[in-house]
């Protein structure tokens, strides 16, 4: 059994394959809305968060946007109450979206090679 645990090691200072990690999707909301709408200059004016998602409220000139980012990678975007995006940021390989991985115990960023 001891050999089994040793064989799960990737390297001396690396995580075990069984260690828990958190995957975080990061994106520039303003640039993403610029891509979706063609309007440059979106500004965040409010946000709210719960255990399943984060919602951002943005303004550009007379337009209002609501972006809801679910922790699963799913996103929904409304411009003036009209849906313009409803999908998975990871599956669609959005170039604005960047995946980062963190150790669940200490929050240290994990770099994958």
N, C-alpha and C positions, 0 to 999 in steps of 0.2 A: 504494500500500500504506500510506503514511503517513496518508493521509486516512481509511482504514479504521480504523486504530488510534485516531485522534482521535474518530471518530464513535462508538466504543464507550464513551467517557467519559460518565458521567451528569452530572457537574458538576466543577468545579475540584478540590475536595478529596475527591471520592467515589471509591469503588472502581470498577475496570473491571468490566464485565459478566462477564468471563472470570476474575476473581479468585476464589480458593477461599475458601469460608466454612464454618464449622461451625455446625450447628443443634443446640441443646441444649434438651431438654425438662426443665423444672423443675417440681416439685410438692411440696406439703406432704404428706408421707406420713401423718402423724397425722390430718389433716383428711380425707384420702382414705379411710383405713381407717374413720374415723368414719362417712363416707357409706356405705361398703360394708357395715358391720357394725352401726351404731347405737351402738357403744361409744365413749365419749369418754375419752381419757387414754392412748392408745397411746404407748409409749416405745421408742425405738431402743436396743437393747442390743448390737448387733453389726452389722458390715458386711464384705463381701468384694468384691473387684473384680478383673476381668481385662480383656483388651482388647476384649471383646464386650459385657459387661454389668456391672452392679453389683447385688449382692444385699444386702438389708437384713433384719434379724431384729428383730422388735418383740414387745413383751409388753403385755398389758392384762389385769389380774386374773389369771385362770388360763389365758387364751388366749395362744397363740403364733402369730405371723404371719411369713411369709416373702414378701417382695416382690422380684422380679427385674425390673430395668429394663434392657432391651436398648438399645443405642445407636441402633437403628433406630426406636425409639419404641414397640416392642412391650413389653407388661408381663404378668407372671404373678403372681397373688396366691394364696397358700395360707393358710388359717386352720386350725390344728390338722390339718394334712395334707390338708385338703379344699380343692379348687380353687374359688375364688369369682370370679375374674376371669382371663381369658386373651384379650388383644386388643391392638389398636393404640390408644394414647392419643391420637394425632393424628387418626386417622379418626373416632373416637368423640366427638371434640371435648369432652373432659372439661373442665369449667370450672375444675377444680383445676390442670390442666396448663397451663403457660405456655411458649411457644416463644421462645427467644432466639437471636440470630445473632451470631457472632463472626468476626473476621478471622483466618484460619488462621495468618498470618505473625506478627502482633503481639498477638493475643488481645483486641484492642479490640472492644467491643460495637458492633454495627451496628444503627442504628435505621432501620426501614423506615417509609416514609410512604405 
